[in-house]
């Protein structure tokens, strides 16, 4: 991990097709690995929000991925993490549905403004 800038946390599909949005940014500029839709990759961290057929995952499944990420962030307190508004554009959920999943985020996790407003 690059300590000089935050880890870019983005929504992904389980197949790791980082073709657009924040996932494409992660692929082009943050070390995301095409074909890997989960976890730490370079200076990015993928949280699945869609299944392998690019259908939105149920909120409960997204919450499981968020919980895995939050556990990871807590065990890496020296690293900063910058969360994008996962699941709120191409997966079709509202910030009010996703923001509460990050309620227990540690001090080193920065949330997007739309999540702060929705909390």
N, CA, C and O atoms as CSV, one atom per row, in Angstrom:
chain,resi,resn,atom,element,x,y,z
A,1,UNK,N,N,0.835,-1.190,0.000
A,1,UNK,CA,C,0.000,0.000,0.000
A,1,UNK,C,C,0.870,1.239,0.000
A,1,UNK,O,O,1.939,1.275,0.608
A,2,UNK,N,N,0.386,2.253,-0.697
A,2,UNK,CA,C,1.101,3.523,-0.754
A,2,UNK,C,C,0.633,4.392,0.402
A,2,UNK,O,O,-0.531,4.790,0.450
A,3,UNK,N,N,1.517,4.683,1.317
A,3,UNK,CA,C,1.151,5.464,2.494
A,3,UNK,C,C,0.923,6.936,2.172
A,3,UNK,O,O,0.312,7.651,2.966
A,4,UNK,N,N,1.405,7.401,1.019
A,4,UNK,CA,C,1.341,8.824,0.724
A,4,UNK,C,C,-0.033,9.281,0.253
A,4,UNK,O,O,-0.283,10.486,0.212
A,5,UNK,N,N,-0.924,8.377,-0.099
A,5,UNK,CA,C,-2.278,8.785,-0.452
A,5,UNK,C,C,-3.258,7.705,-0.010
A,5,UNK,O,O,-2.888,6.539,0.122
A,6,UNK,N,N,-4.523,8.104,0.219
A,6,UNK,CA,C,-5.495,7.141,0.732
A,6,UNK,C,C,-5.751,5.994,-0.241
A,6,UNK,O,O,-5.608,6.144,-1.455
A,7,UNK,N,N,-6.127,4.866,0.308
A,7,UNK,CA,C,-6.591,3.738,-0.493
A,7,UNK,C,C,-7.975,4.104,-1.028
A,7,UNK,O,O,-8.841,4.548,-0.273
A,8,UNK,N,N,-8.175,3.918,-2.308
A,8,UNK,CA,C,-9.407,4.263,-3.017
A,8,UNK,C,C,-10.379,3.089,-2.887
A,8,UNK,O,O,-10.124,2.014,-3.431
A,9,UNK,N,N,-11.482,3.284,-2.176
A,9,UNK,CA,C,-12.452,2.213,-1.926
A,9,UNK,C,C,-13.622,2.382,-2.890
A,9,UNK,O,O,-14.306,3.405,-2.884
A,10,UNK,N,N,-13.839,1.359,-3.721
A,10,UNK,CA,C,-14.828,1.475,-4.793
A,10,UNK,C,C,-15.739,0.258,-4.856
A,10,UNK,O,O,-15.408,-0.810,-4.341
A,11,UNK,N,N,-16.892,0.436,-5.493
A,11,UNK,CA,C,-17.816,-0.664,-5.725
A,11,UNK,C,C,-17.415,-1.426,-6.965
A,11,UNK,O,O,-16.978,-0.847,-7.960
A,12,UNK,N,N,-17.570,-2.739,-6.888
A,12,UNK,CA,C,-17.153,-3.609,-7.983
A,12,UNK,C,C,-18.218,-4.667,-8.227
A,12,UNK,O,O,-19.171,-4.803,-7.459
A,13,UNK,N,N,-18.038,-5.414,-9.312
A,13,UNK,CA,C,-18.844,-6.613,-9.497
A,13,UNK,C,C,-17.967,-7.816,-9.166
A,13,UNK,O,O,-16.740,-7.725,-9.175
A,14,UNK,N,N,-18.603,-8.929,-8.877
A,14,UNK,CA,C,-17.860,-10.107,-8.419
A,14,UNK,C,C,-16.904,-10.665,-9.468
A,14,UNK,O,O,-15.990,-11.418,-9.133
A,15,UNK,N,N,-17.107,-10.300,-10.745
A,15,UNK,CA,C,-16.190,-10.746,-11.795
A,15,UNK,C,C,-15.000,-9.814,-11.964
A,15,UNK,O,O,-14.052,-10.146,-12.677
A,16,UNK,N,N,-15.036,-8.658,-11.323
A,16,UNK,CA,C,-13.930,-7.716,-11.429
A,16,UNK,C,C,-13.825,-7.038,-12.777
A,16,UNK,O,O,-12.726,-6.728,-13.239
A,17,UNK,N,N,-14.976,-6.805,-13.419
A,17,UNK,CA,C,-14.982,-6.075,-14.687
A,17,UNK,C,C,-14.994,-4.585,-14.382
A,17,UNK,O,O,-16.056,-3.969,-14.298
A,18,UNK,N,N,-13.819,-4.017,-14.217
A,18,UNK,CA,C,-13.681,-2.606,-13.837
A,18,UNK,C,C,-13.790,-1.723,-15.079
A,18,UNK,O,O,-12.809,-1.124,-15.520
A,19,UNK,N,N,-15.011,-1.655,-15.637
A,19,UNK,CA,C,-15.189,-1.022,-16.936
A,19,UNK,C,C,-15.661,0.419,-16.912
A,19,UNK,O,O,-15.544,1.114,-17.922
A,20,UNK,N,N,-16.192,0.893,-15.788
A,20,UNK,CA,C,-16.668,2.272,-15.772
A,20,UNK,C,C,-16.726,2.809,-14.354
A,20,UNK,O,O,-16.526,2.077,-13.384
A,21,UNK,N,N,-17.006,4.104,-14.251
A,21,UNK,CA,C,-17.145,4.750,-12.959
A,21,UNK,C,C,-15.896,4.670,-12.099
A,21,UNK,O,O,-14.772,4.720,-12.597
A,22,UNK,N,N,-16.118,4.545,-10.801
A,22,UNK,CA,C,-15.006,4.490,-9.846
A,22,UNK,C,C,-14.145,3.255,-10.073
A,22,UNK,O,O,-12.938,3.286,-9.831
A,23,UNK,N,N,-14.759,2.162,-10.537
A,23,UNK,CA,C,-13.987,0.943,-10.793
A,23,UNK,C,C,-12.963,1.165,-11.910
A,23,UNK,O,O,-11.840,0.669,-11.829
A,24,UNK,N,N,-13.344,1.899,-12.936
A,24,UNK,CA,C,-12.409,2.201,-14.019
A,24,UNK,C,C,-11.288,3.113,-13.516
A,24,UNK,O,O,-10.130,2.935,-13.892
A,25,UNK,N,N,-11.623,4.078,-12.676
A,25,UNK,CA,C,-10.604,4.934,-12.056
A,25,UNK,C,C,-9.624,4.080,-11.250
A,25,UNK,O,O,-8.411,4.280,-11.317
A,26,UNK,N,N,-10.160,3.135,-10.496
A,26,UNK,CA,C,-9.311,2.249,-9.697
A,26,UNK,C,C,-8.397,1.416,-10.588
A,26,UNK,O,O,-7.226,1.215,-10.265
A,27,UNK,N,N,-8.922,0.940,-11.692
A,27,UNK,CA,C,-8.131,0.148,-12.630
A,27,UNK,C,C,-7.030,0.983,-13.282
A,27,UNK,O,O,-5.879,0.552,-13.361
A,28,UNK,N,N,-7.388,2.167,-13.743
A,28,UNK,CA,C,-6.432,3.011,-14.476
A,28,UNK,C,C,-5.365,3.652,-13.584
A,28,UNK,O,O,-4.208,3.782,-13.983
A,29,UNK,N,N,-5.771,4.053,-12.365
A,29,UNK,CA,C,-4.878,4.898,-11.574
A,29,UNK,C,C,-4.564,4.414,-10.170
A,29,UNK,O,O,-3.747,5.032,-9.486
A,30,UNK,N,N,-5.187,3.324,-9.710
A,30,UNK,CA,C,-5.001,2.929,-8.324
A,30,UNK,C,C,-4.607,1.459,-8.148
A,30,UNK,O,O,-4.622,0.950,-7.028
A,31,UNK,N,N,-4.260,0.784,-9.225
A,31,UNK,CA,C,-3.729,-0.570,-9.108
A,31,UNK,C,C,-4.753,-1.683,-9.014
A,31,UNK,O,O,-4.396,-2.818,-8.698
A,32,UNK,N,N,-6.032,-1.385,-9.283
A,32,UNK,CA,C,-7.035,-2.451,-9.284
A,32,UNK,C,C,-6.691,-3.465,-10.368
A,32,UNK,O,O,-6.129,-3.117,-11.407
A,33,UNK,N,N,-7.032,-4.708,-10.115
A,33,UNK,CA,C,-6.696,-5.808,-11.016
A,33,UNK,C,C,-7.960,-6.255,-11.734
A,33,UNK,O,O,-8.936,-6.657,-11.100
A,34,UNK,N,N,-7.935,-6.182,-13.070
A,34,UNK,CA,C,-9.090,-6.626,-13.850
A,34,UNK,C,C,-9.309,-8.115,-13.597
A,34,UNK,O,O,-8.375,-8.912,-13.684
A,35,UNK,N,N,-10.538,-8.477,-13.286
A,35,UNK,CA,C,-10.861,-9.863,-12.971
A,35,UNK,C,C,-10.913,-10.154,-11.483
A,35,UNK,O,O,-11.292,-11.254,-11.080
A,36,UNK,N,N,-10.534,-9.173,-10.650
A,36,UNK,CA,C,-10.570,-9.340,-9.204
A,36,UNK,C,C,-11.580,-8.342,-8.641
A,36,UNK,O,O,-11.332,-7.136,-8.649
A,37,UNK,N,N,-12.703,-8.834,-8.157
A,37,UNK,CA,C,-13.768,-7.957,-7.689
A,37,UNK,C,C,-13.873,-7.803,-6.193
A,37,UNK,O,O,-14.897,-7.339,-5.692
A,38,UNK,N,N,-12.819,-8.186,-5.453
A,38,UNK,CA,C,-12.937,-8.182,-4.001
A,38,UNK,C,C,-11.619,-7.853,-3.335
A,38,UNK,O,O,-10.582,-8.430,-3.663
A,39,UNK,N,N,-11.664,-6.914,-2.389
A,39,UNK,CA,C,-10.534,-6.665,-1.503
A,39,UNK,C,C,-9.461,-5.736,-2.025
A,39,UNK,O,O,-9.641,-5.029,-3.017
A,40,UNK,N,N,-8.328,-5.759,-1.321
A,40,UNK,CA,C,-7.208,-4.863,-1.600
A,40,UNK,C,C,-6.520,-5.235,-2.901
A,40,UNK,O,O,-6.211,-6.399,-3.156
A,41,UNK,N,N,-6.288,-4.212,-3.719
A,41,UNK,CA,C,-5.608,-4.366,-5.004
A,41,UNK,C,C,-4.814,-3.089,-5.250
A,41,UNK,O,O,-5.396,-2.036,-5.512
A,42,UNK,N,N,-3.506,-3.173,-5.169
A,42,UNK,CA,C,-2.702,-1.966,-5.334
A,42,UNK,C,C,-3.058,-0.956,-4.275
A,42,UNK,O,O,-3.009,-1.255,-3.081
A,43,UNK,N,N,-3.419,0.247,-4.704
A,43,UNK,CA,C,-3.836,1.308,-3.786
A,43,UNK,C,C,-5.351,1.504,-3.870
A,43,UNK,O,O,-5.856,2.626,-3.823
A,44,UNK,N,N,-6.061,0.373,-3.994
A,44,UNK,CA,C,-7.517,0.411,-4.049
A,44,UNK,C,C,-8.082,-0.795,-3.307
A,44,UNK,O,O,-7.375,-1.767,-3.040
A,45,UNK,N,N,-9.372,-0.711,-2.980
A,45,UNK,CA,C,-10.055,-1.793,-2.271
A,45,UNK,C,C,-11.439,-1.919,-2.887
A,45,UNK,O,O,-12.210,-0.959,-2.906
A,46,UNK,N,N,-11.753,-3.119,-3.396
A,46,UNK,CA,C,-13.033,-3.374,-4.059
A,46,UNK,C,C,-14.050,-3.968,-3.088
A,46,UNK,O,O,-13.771,-4.950,-2.401
A,47,UNK,N,N,-15.227,-3.359,-3.042
A,47,UNK,CA,C,-16.362,-3.896,-2.302
A,47,UNK,C,C,-17.408,-4.305,-3.333
A,47,UNK,O,O,-17.903,-3.454,-4.072
A,48,UNK,N,N,-17.754,-5.587,-3.398
A,48,UNK,CA,C,-18.742,-6.022,-4.401
A,48,UNK,C,C,-20.118,-5.391,-4.172
A,48,UNK,O,O,-20.657,-5.401,-3.065
A,49,UNK,N,N,-20.667,-4.839,-5.268
A,49,UNK,CA,C,-22.011,-4.284,-5.243
A,49,UNK,C,C,-22.888,-4.916,-6.317
A,49,UNK,O,O,-24.102,-4.710,-6.340
A,50,UNK,N,N,-22.261,-5.694,-7.215
A,50,UNK,CA,C,-22.990,-6.400,-8.279
A,50,UNK,C,C,-22.494,-7.834,-8.352
A,50,UNK,O,O,-21.373,-8.143,-7.948
A,51,UNK,N,N,-23.355,-8.710,-8.879
A,51,UNK,CA,C,-22.960,-10.107,-9.018
A,51,UNK,C,C,-22.160,-10.310,-10.308
A,51,UNK,O,O,-21.831,-9.343,-10.996
A,52,UNK,N,N,-21.850,-11.560,-10.631
A,52,UNK,CA,C,-21.030,-11.847,-11.824
A,52,UNK,C,C,-21.748,-11.519,-13.127
A,52,UNK,O,O,-21.110,-11.373,-14.169
A,53,UNK,N,N,-23.072,-11.405,-13.071
A,53,UNK,CA,C,-23.852,-11.040,-14.258
A,53,UNK,C,C,-24.222,-9.569,-14.275
A,53,UNK,O,O,-25.091,-9.139,-15.034
A,54,UNK,N,N,-23.547,-8.800,-13.424
A,54,UNK,CA,C,-23.705,-7.346,-13.334
A,54,UNK,C,C,-25.062,-6.899,-12.817
A,54,UNK,O,O,-25.492,-5.775,-13.075
A,55,UNK,N,N,-25.741,-7.784,-12.082
A,55,UNK,CA,C,-26.983,-7.410,-11.411
A,55,UNK,C,C,-26.649,-6.924,-10.005
A,55,UNK,O,O,-25.764,-7.479,-9.353
A,56,UNK,N,N,-27.351,-5.888,-9.530
A,56,UNK,CA,C,-27.072,-5.394,-8.177
A,56,UNK,C,C,-27.231,-6.495,-7.129
A,56,UNK,O,O,-28.189,-7.267,-7.163
A,57,UNK,N,N,-26.286,-6.554,-6.209
A,57,UNK,CA,C,-26.383,-7.487,-5.084
A,57,UNK,C,C,-27.432,-6.966,-4.105
A,57,UNK,O,O,-27.665,-5.759,-4.036
A,58,UNK,N,N,-28.068,-7.865,-3.345
A,58,UNK,CA,C,-28.980,-7.392,-2.292
A,58,UNK,C,C,-28.207,-6.573,-1.260
A,58,UNK,O,O,-27.013,-6.788,-1.051
A,59,UNK,N,N,-28.888,-5.649,-0.628
A,59,UNK,CA,C,-28.232,-4.790,0.364
A,59,UNK,C,C,-27.532,-5.601,1.450
A,59,UNK,O,O,-26.472,-5.193,1.925
A,60,UNK,N,N,-28.090,-6.726,1.849
A,60,UNK,CA,C,-27.464,-7.556,2.889
A,60,UNK,C,C,-26.100,-8.068,2.437
A,60,UNK,O,O,-25.172,-8.144,3.242
A,61,UNK,N,N,-25.968,-8.420,1.160
A,61,UNK,CA,C,-24.670,-8.898,0.636
A,61,UNK,C,C,-23.675,-7.744,0.546
A,61,UNK,O,O,-22.495,-7.920,0.852
A,62,UNK,N,N,-24.134,-6.578,0.133
A,62,UNK,CA,C,-23.252,-5.408,0.086
A,62,UNK,C,C,-22.772,-5.104,1.504
A,62,UNK,O,O,-21.599,-4.790,1.709
A,63,UNK,N,N,-23.667,-5.196,2.472
A,63,UNK,CA,C,-23.308,-4.930,3.868
A,63,UNK,C,C,-22.226,-5.895,4.352
A,63,UNK,O,O,-21.361,-5.502,5.134
A,64,UNK,N,N,-22.260,-7.145,3.902
A,64,UNK,CA,C,-21.210,-8.101,4.267
A,64,UNK,C,C,-19.852,-7.639,3.745
A,64,UNK,O,O,-18.849,-7.727,4.452
A,65,UNK,N,N,-19.822,-7.147,2.509
A,65,UNK,CA,C,-18.582,-6.633,1.933
A,65,UNK,C,C,-18.097,-5.391,2.654
A,65,UNK,O,O,-16.896,-5.216,2.860
A,66,UNK,N,N,-19.024,-4.529,3.036
A,66,UNK,CA,C,-18.663,-3.323,3.789
A,66,UNK,C,C,-18.077,-3.727,5.140
A,66,UNK,O,O,-17.086,-3.148,5.584
A,67,UNK,N,N,-18.681,-4.710,5.789
A,67,UNK,CA,C,-18.176,-5.164,7.086
A,67,UNK,C,C,-16.761,-5.727,6.961
A,67,UNK,O,O,-15.911,-5.466,7.812
A,68,UNK,N,N,-16.508,-6.499,5.903
A,68,UNK,CA,C,-15.142,-7.010,5.665
A,68,UNK,C,C,-14.166,-5.857,5.489
A,68,UNK,O,O,-13.062,-5.878,6.033
A,69,UNK,N,N,-14.580,-4.848,4.721
A,69,UNK,CA,C,-13.719,-3.687,4.520
A,69,UNK,C,C,-13.458,-2.964,5.842
A,69,UNK,O,O,-12.312,-2.634,6.148
A,70,UNK,N,N,-14.502,-2.716,6.623
A,70,UNK,CA,C,-14.327,-1.991,7.885
A,70,UNK,C,C,-13.407,-2.751,8.833
A,70,UNK,O,O,-12.604,-2.141,9.539
A,71,UNK,N,N,-13.517,-4.062,8.852
A,71,UNK,CA,C,-12.599,-4.870,9.660
A,71,UNK,C,C,-11.165,-4.700,9.172
A,71,UNK,O,O,-10.239,-4.573,9.973
A,72,UNK,N,N,-10.990,-4.698,7.857
A,72,UNK,CA,C,-9.665,-4.505,7.266
A,72,UNK,C,C,-9.103,-3.134,7.657
A,72,UNK,O,O,-7.944,-3.021,8.055
A,73,UNK,N,N,-9.933,-2.100,7.539
A,73,UNK,CA,C,-9.484,-0.740,7.865
A,73,UNK,C,C,-9.071,-0.637,9.335
A,73,UNK,O,O,-8.088,0.031,9.658
A,74,UNK,N,N,-9.811,-1.290,10.213
A,74,UNK,CA,C,-9.479,-1.246,11.636
A,74,UNK,C,C,-8.150,-1.939,11.934
A,74,UNK,O,O,-7.446,-1.558,12.869
A,75,UNK,N,N,-7.809,-2.945,11.146
A,75,UNK,CA,C,-6.544,-3.652,11.369
A,75,UNK,C,C,-5.374,-2.979,10.658
A,75,UNK,O,O,-4.238,-3.444,10.756
A,76,UNK,N,N,-5.641,-1.889,9.945
A,76,UNK,CA,C,-4.606,-1.094,9.259
A,76,UNK,C,C,-4.773,0.373,9.656
A,76,UNK,O,O,-5.007,1.216,8.791
A,77,UNK,N,N,-4.655,0.695,10.962
A,77,UNK,CA,C,-4.961,2.046,11.439
A,77,UNK,C,C,-4.022,3.130,10.929
A,77,UNK,O,O,-4.362,4.312,10.993
A,78,UNK,N,N,-2.865,2.764,10.431
A,78,UNK,CA,C,-1.902,3.737,9.903
A,78,UNK,C,C,-2.236,4.162,8.479
A,78,UNK,O,O,-1.690,5.145,7.978
A,79,UNK,N,N,-3.131,3.423,7.825
A,79,UNK,CA,C,-3.478,3.696,6.429
A,79,UNK,C,C,-4.802,4.459,6.369
A,79,UNK,O,O,-5.729,4.165,7.124
A,80,UNK,N,N,-4.884,5.425,5.478
A,80,UNK,CA,C,-6.135,6.138,5.246
A,80,UNK,C,C,-6.900,5.489,4.100
A,80,UNK,O,O,-6.300,4.982,3.153
A,81,UNK,N,N,-8.227,5.507,4.191
A,81,UNK,CA,C,-9.108,4.926,3.183
A,81,UNK,C,C,-10.128,5.968,2.762
A,81,UNK,O,O,-10.754,6.610,3.605
A,82,UNK,N,N,-10.293,6.133,1.459
A,82,UNK,CA,C,-11.232,7.097,0.900
A,82,UNK,C,C,-12.346,6.333,0.190
A,82,UNK,O,O,-12.129,5.751,-0.873
A,83,UNK,N,N,-13.534,6.339,0.781
A,83,UNK,CA,C,-14.670,5.585,0.254
A,83,UNK,C,C,-15.405,6.415,-0.791
A,83,UNK,O,O,-15.691,7.592,-0.569
A,84,UNK,N,N,-15.709,5.800,-1.924
A,84,UNK,CA,C,-16.560,6.422,-2.936
A,84,UNK,C,C,-18.016,6.065,-2.607
A,84,UNK,O,O,-18.252,5.170,-1.795
A,85,UNK,N,N,-18.983,6.734,-3.211
A,85,UNK,CA,C,-20.383,6.402,-2.910
A,85,UNK,C,C,-20.793,5.066,-3.545
A,85,UNK,O,O,-21.560,5.034,-4.507
A,86,UNK,N,N,-20.272,3.974,-2.993
A,86,UNK,CA,C,-20.506,2.649,-3.568
A,86,UNK,C,C,-21.998,2.327,-3.617
A,86,UNK,O,O,-22.764,2.710,-2.732
A,87,UNK,N,N,-22.388,1.617,-4.670
A,87,UNK,CA,C,-23.749,1.094,-4.885
A,87,UNK,C,C,-24.778,2.174,-5.167
A,87,UNK,O,O,-25.964,1.863,-5.274
A,88,UNK,N,N,-24.373,3.429,-5.292
A,88,UNK,CA,C,-25.342,4.517,-5.424
A,88,UNK,C,C,-25.521,5.035,-6.846
A,88,UNK,O,O,-26.356,5.911,-7.072
A,89,UNK,N,N,-24.777,4.531,-7.792
A,89,UNK,CA,C,-25.038,4.975,-9.165
A,89,UNK,C,C,-25.483,3.776,-9.998
A,89,UNK,O,O,-26.674,3.620,-10.265
A,90,UNK,N,N,-24.563,2.948,-10.403
A,90,UNK,CA,C,-24.902,1.845,-11.298
A,90,UNK,C,C,-25.646,0.694,-10.623
A,90,UNK,O,O,-26.322,-0.078,-11.303
A,91,UNK,N,N,-25.537,0.566,-9.315
A,91,UNK,CA,C,-26.292,-0.483,-8.616
A,91,UNK,C,C,-27.681,0.003,-8.205
A,91,UNK,O,O,-28.545,-0.805,-7.863
A,92,UNK,N,N,-27.898,1.312,-8.237
A,92,UNK,CA,C,-29.224,1.865,-8.078
A,92,UNK,C,C,-29.737,2.094,-6.669
A,92,UNK,O,O,-30.914,2.405,-6.491
A,93,UNK,N,N,-28.892,1.950,-5.670
A,93,UNK,CA,C,-29.341,2.190,-4.303
A,93,UNK,C,C,-29.170,3.663,-3.949
A,93,UNK,O,O,-28.396,4.383,-4.579
A,94,UNK,N,N,-29.897,4.090,-2.942
A,94,UNK,CA,C,-29.823,5.478,-2.476
A,94,UNK,C,C,-28.786,5.585,-1.348
A,94,UNK,O,O,-28.586,4.632,-0.596
A,95,UNK,N,N,-28.127,6.752,-1.233
A,95,UNK,CA,C,-27.167,6.936,-0.139
A,95,UNK,C,C,-27.762,6.591,1.226
A,95,UNK,O,O,-27.061,6.065,2.090
A,96,UNK,N,N,-29.049,6.884,1.427
A,96,UNK,CA,C,-29.701,6.592,2.705
A,96,UNK,C,C,-29.713,5.097,3.008
A,96,UNK,O,O,-29.779,4.700,4.172
A,97,UNK,N,N,-29.649,4.258,1.955
A,97,UNK,CA,C,-29.647,2.810,2.137
A,97,UNK,C,C,-28.249,2.276,2.426
A,97,UNK,O,O,-28.101,1.269,3.118
A,98,UNK,N,N,-27.230,2.938,1.904
A,98,UNK,CA,C,-25.857,2.439,2.004
A,98,UNK,C,C,-25.083,3.094,3.143
A,98,UNK,O,O,-24.304,2.423,3.821
A,99,UNK,N,N,-25.279,4.371,3.361
A,99,UNK,CA,C,-24.506,5.099,4.378
A,99,UNK,C,C,-24.531,4.438,5.757
A,99,UNK,O,O,-23.488,4.380,6.407
A,100,UNK,N,N,-25.686,3.933,6.236
A,100,UNK,CA,C,-25.685,3.323,7.566
A,100,UNK,C,C,-24.741,2.123,7.697
A,100,UNK,O,O,-24.333,1.783,8.808
A,101,UNK,N,N,-24.398,1.490,6.602
A,101,UNK,CA,C,-23.465,0.357,6.636
A,101,UNK,C,C,-22.090,0.788,7.143
A,101,UNK,O,O,-21.321,-0.037,7.636
A,102,UNK,N,N,-21.784,2.070,7.023
A,102,UNK,CA,C,-20.476,2.600,7.406
A,102,UNK,C,C,-20.506,3.285,8.781
A,102,UNK,O,O,-19.559,3.982,9.144
A,103,UNK,N,N,-21.576,3.090,9.535
A,103,UNK,CA,C,-21.735,3.772,10.823
A,103,UNK,C,C,-20.582,3.485,11.787
A,103,UNK,O,O,-20.219,4.347,12.587
A,104,UNK,N,N,-20.011,2.298,11.720
A,104,UNK,CA,C,-18.929,1.923,12.634
A,104,UNK,C,C,-17.539,2.111,12.030
A,104,UNK,O,O,-16.575,1.497,12.487
A,105,UNK,N,N,-17.434,2.957,11.006
A,105,UNK,CA,C,-16.138,3.173,10.356
A,105,UNK,C,C,-15.131,3.757,11.345
A,105,UNK,O,O,-15.471,4.612,12.163
A,106,UNK,N,N,-13.907,3.290,11.258
A,106,UNK,CA,C,-12.851,3.782,12.139
A,106,UNK,C,C,-12.362,5.159,11.685
A,106,UNK,O,O,-12.749,5.650,10.625
A,107,UNK,N,N,-11.511,5.767,12.502
A,107,UNK,CA,C,-11.013,7.127,12.283
A,107,UNK,C,C,-10.285,7.309,10.952
A,107,UNK,O,O,-10.183,8.430,10.456
A,108,UNK,N,N,-9.786,6.236,10.377
A,108,UNK,CA,C,-8.976,6.322,9.166
A,108,UNK,C,C,-9.784,6.130,7.887
A,108,UNK,O,O,-9.209,5.985,6.808
A,109,UNK,N,N,-11.102,6.128,7.995
A,109,UNK,CA,C,-11.986,5.960,6.841
A,109,UNK,C,C,-12.712,7.273,6.573
A,109,UNK,O,O,-13.425,7.784,7.437
A,110,UNK,N,N,-12.528,7.815,5.377
A,110,UNK,CA,C,-13.213,9.035,4.955
A,110,UNK,C,C,-14.388,8.641,4.075
A,110,UNK,O,O,-14.229,7.906,3.100
A,111,UNK,N,N,-15.567,9.135,4.427
A,111,UNK,CA,C,-16.771,8.820,3.671
A,111,UNK,C,C,-17.117,9.952,2.713
A,111,UNK,O,O,-16.776,11.107,2.964
A,112,UNK,N,N,-17.805,9.616,1.597
A,112,UNK,CA,C,-18.208,10.674,0.662
A,112,UNK,C,C,-19.273,11.571,1.294
A,112,UNK,O,O,-20.014,11.141,2.179
A,113,UNK,N,N,-19.338,12.786,0.844
A,113,UNK,CA,C,-20.282,13.770,1.396
A,113,UNK,C,C,-21.719,13.249,1.336
A,113,UNK,O,O,-22.484,13.481,2.272
A,114,UNK,N,N,-22.107,12.552,0.262
A,114,UNK,CA,C,-23.489,12.074,0.161
A,114,UNK,C,C,-23.814,11.069,1.261
A,114,UNK,O,O,-24.970,10.956,1.667
A,115,UNK,N,N,-22.813,10.338,1.748
A,115,UNK,CA,C,-23.047,9.416,2.866
A,115,UNK,C,C,-23.151,10.184,4.176
A,115,UNK,O,O,-23.952,9.834,5.042
A,116,UNK,N,N,-22.341,11.233,4.324
A,116,UNK,CA,C,-22.403,12.031,5.552
A,116,UNK,C,C,-23.755,12.719,5.677
A,116,UNK,O,O,-24.306,12.816,6.773
A,117,UNK,N,N,-24.291,13.194,4.559
A,117,UNK,CA,C,-25.579,13.880,4.566
A,117,UNK,C,C,-26.722,12.899,4.820
A,117,UNK,O,O,-27.748,13.272,5.389
A,118,UNK,N,N,-26.546,11.639,4.398
A,118,UNK,CA,C,-27.601,10.638,4.517
A,118,UNK,C,C,-27.614,9.966,5.881
A,118,UNK,O,O,-28.610,9.345,6.254
A,119,UNK,N,N,-26.533,10.077,6.625
A,119,UNK,CA,C,-26.427,9.353,7.905
A,119,UNK,C,C,-27.293,9.966,8.982
A,119,UNK,O,O,-27.315,9.475,10.111
